Structure formats: C-alpha cells, structure tokens
C-alpha cells in the first residue's frame, strides 16, 4: 500500500542551509525504487487552522520503504542539517489500498 512521508515545517531559521540540505537529500530519495517527491514547499492556501511555513510530501511504495529511507545511513547523514535549521514535525501515513 502506498505510503507518504509528510514533513510540516513551522519555522525556517536558515534558508541557505535548508537549500543545501535539500540538494543532499534528493539523491537519497532517488535511491529508493518508486519514491518520488510530490510536494516540495509549494504555495499554501490555509483552509482550517494555521498553515505551516512549508510542506514536503514524498510518495513511497509502502510504509516499510518510507521508514527504510528515513532510517537509511544516507538520509541519516543529512537529516540533521534540516533539523538544525527548521522547526516542525513529520509523519509516515499509509494511503488507500
């Protein structure tokens, strides 16, 4: 079942450092068969509640693939760069069958 890694960014403290993180993170996503970024901090339209500063959604073939990517040595080597310059939260959520 398709699964999605969703990151909600509430605050950005260093845009240049975040951009450098994104450049390093993209190859880690490309290394997972079937993974693709479907939302990358595009324009937001608040509908209910307060909108985050940015949203990233990455599609994976299943939750195990999403978790394997997040826990991979390649991604773990760069995720600290994102966490150092942003505030937010992330989840892995399964899609419909």
C-alpha positions in Angstrom: 0.0 0.0 0.0 1.4 3.4 -1.0 2.7 5.5 1.9 3.7 9.1 2.2 6.4 10.8 4.3 5.0 14.2 5.1 7.0 17.0 6.8 5.4 20.1 8.1 7.8 23.0 8.5 6.6 25.6 11.0 9.7 27.8 11.0 12.9 28.2 9.0 15.9 29.7 10.6 18.4 29.5 7.7 17.1 29.2 4.1 20.6 28.8 2.5 21.4 25.9 4.8 18.0 24.3 4.2 18.6 24.6 0.4 21.9 22.8 0.8 20.2 20.1 2.9 17.6 19.6 0.1 20.4 19.2 -2.5 21.9 16.4 -0.4 18.6 14.8 0.5 17.3 14.4 -3.1 19.8 11.6 -4.1 18.7 9.6 -1.0 15.1 9.7 -2.2 16.1 8.8 -5.8 17.9 5.7 -4.5 14.6 4.2 -3.4 12.7 2.5 -6.2 9.3 4.0 -6.7 9.9 7.0 -4.4 9.1 10.5 -5.7 8.6 13.9 -4.3 5.1 15.0 -5.0 5.0 18.3 -2.9 8.1 20.4 -2.3 7.2 23.5 -0.2 4.8 24.9 -2.8 2.4 27.8 -2.2 0.0 27.1 0.7 -3.7 28.1 1.0 -4.9 27.8 4.6 -8.3 26.2 4.9 -8.6 25.1 8.5 -6.3 26.2 11.3 -2.9 27.7 11.0 -0.9 26.7 7.9 2.7 25.6 8.3 5.6 27.5 6.6 6.2 24.6 4.2 5.1 21.1 3.4 7.0 18.3 1.8 5.3 15.1 0.7 7.3 12.1 -0.6 5.5 9.1 -2.0 6.9 5.6 -1.4 5.6 2.1 -2.5 4.8 1.3 1.1 5.4 2.3 4.7 8.3 -0.1 5.1 10.1 1.7 2.1 9.4 5.1 3.7 10.8 4.0 7.0 13.8 2.3 5.4 14.6 5.5 3.6 14.3 7.7 6.7 16.4 5.3 8.7 19.0 4.7 6.0 22.6 5.7 6.6 22.5 8.0 3.6 19.5 10.0 4.8 20.6 10.0 8.5 23.8 11.6 7.3 21.9 14.7 6.1 18.7 14.9 8.1 20.5 16.7 11.0 21.0 19.6 8.6 17.3 20.0 8.2 16.6 19.6 11.9 19.2 22.2 12.8 17.6 25.0 10.8 13.8 24.2 10.9 11.1 23.6 13.4 8.3 21.2 12.6 7.2 17.6 12.5 6.9 14.7 10.2 4.9 11.5 9.8 4.6 8.5 7.6 1.0 7.8 6.6 -0.4 5.0 4.5 -2.6 5.8 1.5 -5.7 3.9 0.3 -5.2 0.3 -0.8 
